[in-house]
Amino acid sequence: MNLVRLIYASTLSDDTTFDDMQNVTASARKNNKQNGITGFLTISHAYALQILEGDRGIVSSVYNKIAKDTRHRNLTLLCMTPITQRKFDRWEMEYCEINDRHSDLIFMHGSSRHFNPYNLSAENALSLLSELHDQFAPATTSPSAGTTG
Ligand SMILES: Cc1cc2nc3c(=O)[nH]c(=O)nc-3n(C[C@H](O)[C@H](O)[C@H](O)COP(=O)(O)O)c2cc1C
């Protein structure tokens, strides 16, 4: 398997609701499990930042599908990097909302207290997501080990 990590930023469409995001997460979990993809999705007000890890060909085609989804727009690829090991291997897709409580963390991994994923370098996006992932989904409480590559 040619394992890769892909990170992108996007803007939620004005009419995208909380229920829409619940549906997104449900279909992402089902599809990603079938596709051997693991990852993490963070949302803050208007913005989304998502990481996908898995086989290069599959990650590319899932990204192309996600890019056509009208529930968000202005997708910007922050990186697609070959990796030897997954960092986000515990969840097919976990979802976390970023809010004011995370402002110190956002500041630590970016330049401002306001979450704007378009301003993040790939390195900062990865470190922010890793920390949120660890806080949100500690290894000991994980319900599934995901598929490691
Ligand atoms: C922000 C966002 C993230 C998404 N992430 C995923 C994902 O990780 N995997 C996935 O299969 N679909 C994801 N989707 C949904 C896809 O765009 C698409 O609706 C879904 O894969 C279609 O699934 P279905 O063919 O089972 O109906 C995402 C959509 C949005 C708006």
The ligand as an SDF file (V2000), in Angstrom:
LIG
                    3D

 31 33  0  0  0  0  0  0  0  0999 V2000
  -16.5060   18.3970    5.3780 C   0  0  0  0  0  0  0  0  0  0  0  0
  -16.8400   17.0670    4.7420 C   0  0  0  0  0  0  0  0  0  0  0  0
  -16.0670   15.9410    5.0210 C   0  0  0  0  0  0  0  0  0  0  0  0
  -16.3490   14.7070    4.4520 C   0  0  0  0  0  0  0  0  0  0  0  0
  -15.5550   13.6200    4.7260 N   0  0  0  0  0  0  0  0  0  0  0  0
  -15.8020   12.4400    4.1240 C   0  0  0  0  0  0  0  0  0  0  0  0
  -14.9590   11.3130    4.3550 C   0  0  0  0  0  0  0  0  0  0  0  0
  -13.9860   11.3490    5.1210 O   0  0  0  0  0  0  0  0  0  0  0  0
  -15.2510   10.1570    3.7020 N   0  0  0  0  0  0  0  0  0  0  0  0
  -16.3110   10.0240    2.8700 C   0  0  0  0  0  0  0  0  0  0  0  0
  -16.5190    8.9460    2.3050 O   0  0  0  0  0  0  0  0  0  0  0  0
  -17.1410   11.0680    2.6460 N   0  0  0  0  0  0  0  0  0  0  0  0
  -16.9170   12.2700    3.2520 C   0  0  0  0  0  0  0  0  0  0  0  0
  -17.7540   13.3290    3.0320 N   0  0  0  0  0  0  0  0  0  0  0  0
  -19.0110   13.0870    2.3100 C   0  0  0  0  0  0  0  0  0  0  0  0
  -18.7970   12.9940    0.8300 C   0  0  0  0  0  0  0  0  0  0  0  0
  -18.6770   14.2730    0.2840 O   0  0  0  0  0  0  0  0  0  0  0  0
  -20.0040   12.2670    0.1720 C   0  0  0  0  0  0  0  0  0  0  0  0
  -21.1860   12.9480    0.4860 O   0  0  0  0  0  0  0  0  0  0  0  0
  -20.1620   10.8580    0.6850 C   0  0  0  0  0  0  0  0  0  0  0  0
  -18.9360   10.1790    0.6190 O   0  0  0  0  0  0  0  0  0  0  0  0
  -21.1970   10.1040   -0.1890 C   0  0  0  0  0  0  0  0  0  0  0  0
  -21.3880    8.8770    0.4280 O   0  0  0  0  0  0  0  0  0  0  0  0
  -22.3970    7.8210   -0.1820 P   0  0  0  0  0  0  0  0  0  0  0  0
  -21.8940    7.5420   -1.5890 O   0  0  0  0  0  0  0  0  0  0  0  0
  -22.3040    6.6420    0.7320 O   0  0  0  0  0  0  0  0  0  0  0  0
  -23.7380    8.4920   -0.1570 O   0  0  0  0  0  0  0  0  0  0  0  0
  -17.4680   14.5860    3.5730 C   0  0  0  0  0  0  0  0  0  0  0  0
  -18.2430   15.7180    3.2840 C   0  0  0  0  0  0  0  0  0  0  0  0
  -17.9370   16.9460    3.8580 C   0  0  0  0  0  0  0  0  0  0  0  0
  -18.7970   18.1410    3.5410 C   0  0  0  0  0  0  0  0  0  0  0  0
  1  2  1  0
  2  3  1  0
  2 30  2  0
  3  4  2  0
  4  5  1  0
  4 28  1  0
  5  6  2  0
  6  7  1  0
  6 13  1  0
  7  8  2  0
  7  9  1  0
  9 10  1  0
 10 11  2  0
 10 12  1  0
 12 13  2  0
 13 14  1  0
 14 15  1  0
 14 28  1  0
 15 16  1  0
 16 17  1  0
 16 18  1  0
 18 19  1  0
 18 20  1  0
 20 21  1  0
 20 22  1  0
 22 23  1  0
 23 24  1  0
 24 25  2  0
 24 26  1  0
 24 27  1  0
 28 29  2  0
 29 30  1  0
 30 31  1  0
M  END
$$$$
